[in-house]
Amino acid sequence: MSELTPSQTVGPYYAYGLTPEGRKRWKPDDHYRWKETVGDDLVTPDAVGTRIQIEGVIYDGDGKPIDDAMLEIWQADAQGRYASPADSGARPNAAFKGHGRSATDASGGFAFHTIKPGPVPGPDGKMQAPHVVFAIFSRGMLRQVYTRMYFPDEAANAGDPILALVPADRRATLIATRPERGGQTVYRFDIRVQGDGETVFFDV
């Protein structure tokens, strides 16, 4: 009987077209010179609401930053509307799409400039607290993982039906913090893919 072919981790990724602007974080003069299709700045001229900065670092199971991960986010607009035909309140002509993509830098950091989302209805019609959905792609993962970021200053978190499914002692991994930053509304959301303080991920 022949031996099994040894397994290997996913990657390296073919980066061209994934995060063209993201490469500026590695070498300012080494990036793809073309129009970006999906980037880390979601704000458009027609977007209304509170402009926010989401930033954080991704850590591996040993607590070391992951410098070659890619993150995608999806969110509603400030009125709780998704840019999707499935959302009856969606505005198909709106420029704000609520979808962004960021590569991590050499220190494992990522950042998004966006609008704080509004509350959205869940599958059963019950309102969910404002949140941002994250998908994380990284070396060693056979498929991406999904999580959510909630806002620390939202009373609606207490009644969120998804957050209620998470054990109380682990909910903090899904709630951002508010570092002091003059002139900016910043939310810090670190992600730990394994180990102590591992971020809660969801089956979707």
N, C-alpha and C positions, 0 to 999 in steps of 0.2 A: 504494500500500500504506500502510495506517495504521501509525502508530508504536506501539511497545509501551507498555503502561501502566507508568509508573515504579513500582519496588518501594519498599517501606517496611519499617521494622523492626516487630517485634511489640510490641504495647502501644499505649497505656497499659492496664494490667490493671484489671479491675473488681475492686476490692479487697474489697468487702463479702463476708464469708464465707470469705475465703482465710486471712487472718491477723488476726482481730479483735483479739487481745491485742497483736499486734505494733505497732499504731498508737500504743500508749502510749509507745513509744520516741521517737516524733516529738513528740507533744503529750500530756502526762500526762492532760489532761481531754478529749482528743478521741479517743475510741475507741467501738467498737460495743458497746452495752450489752445483750449477750445472752450466753447460755451458750456458751462456746467448745467447738467440736467437736474440733478438732485444734490443739494448741498446742506450745510449746517445752518444756513440762515433762511428761516421759513417766512420771515416777515415780508409782506407784499404791500404795495401802496393802498390797497383797499381793506387791509386787515385793521380791525378796530379792537380795542381792549388794552389790557396792561401788557406792555412789552417786558419780557423776562429773559434772563440768561440762565440756562441749565448747564451746569458743569460738574465734572467728577472724574474719577480715576477707576479703571478696572483692574482688579487684583486676581491673581491665580490662587491656587490652594496653599501655596507657601507664603502668601502675602506679598508677592512681588508684582509690580505693575506689568500689565500685558501691553506691549508696545506695538502690536500689529493686529489689533482687533478692529472690527468694523461694527458700528451701531446704526440701527435705523429706528426712527420714532414715528408714531402715528398719534394724532390727537384731533379733537374737535376744535372748532373756533371758540371765541369768547361767548357766543350765544349757544354753545352746545350742539353745533351742527357739524356733521362730517361731510367732506367732499366726496360723497359716494351716492350713486343712484339708489342704493338701498335705504338712504336716509331721506325720509319724506320732506324734511326741512332744508335739504341741501340746496345750495345755489350753484347750479352748474356753470354759471358764467363768472364765478368768483375766482380771483387769482390765488387766494390762500388755499392751499391743498392740505395742510396739516401733516405733511410727510417730509422727513429729513434724513440725512445720512452723514455720518461723521466717522473718520478714521481716528484711532488713538495716536498720540504723538509718542516721542521717545520716552516720555515719562508715564505712559499709560493714560494720559489725560484726553478728555473729549469735551466738547462744548456745543450747545445749540442756542441760537438766538430765535425766539419765537414769541407767541402770544399766550398768555395764561388761558387755558381752556375753561369752558363753562361746564356745568353738570350735564350729564347725558342719561337717557333712559336705558335700563338694562333689558335683557331679553324678555323679562316678565313685566316690563313697564315700570318697575321700581327705579327711582332715580339713583344714579351713581355719583359719587363725589367727583369733582374735577380730577383728572389724572392724565398721564401720558404713558402710552404703551412703548416698551423698548424691545427690540430684537437684537441679540448679540451674536455675532459671528466671530469665531476665533480659532486659532490653531488647536488641534487636539479635540475639536468638537465635530462629530459626524453630522450634526445638524444644529441649526441655531436654537437658542433658548429665548424664552419670552418672560418679561416681567413688567411691572407697573411702577410708576413713580407717582405718589400722592403728595399733596402740599400740606405743610405743617400747620398752616393758618386756616384750615377749613373745618368748620363745625360739622359739615356733612360727612366727614370721615367716619364719625361714630355710627352712622346708619348705612354705610356703603355695603351692599350685599356681597361683593367680592372680597373686600377687606375682612369682612366678618368670617369668611371661610378659613382665614389664616390664623394659626394659633397665636394667642395674644402676645406670647413672648417673642414672636418673630415678626410682628407687624412693623416694628421699627425699621426693618431692612427695606421696607417699601415707601418710607416717608422721608422726603428730602429735609434738609436743614436750611436755615436762612443765615448765611454768614453776613457780617456787617460789611457793606460795600457802598460807600457814598455815591449817590446819583444813579445807582443801578438797582434793579430788583433781581437778585441772584438767588438761585436755588442750587444747593450742592447735593449731588446724588452719586455716591460711590457704589460700585457694584463688585461683589465678591462672588466669583463663580464656584468656589469650593472652600472648605475649611471653616475656621471659626468665623461666626457672623455671616455665613453664606446667605446671599440674597435669595429670597423666595422666588422661585420660577414656577410658571404655570403650564399645564398641558393644554394645548389648543389644537 
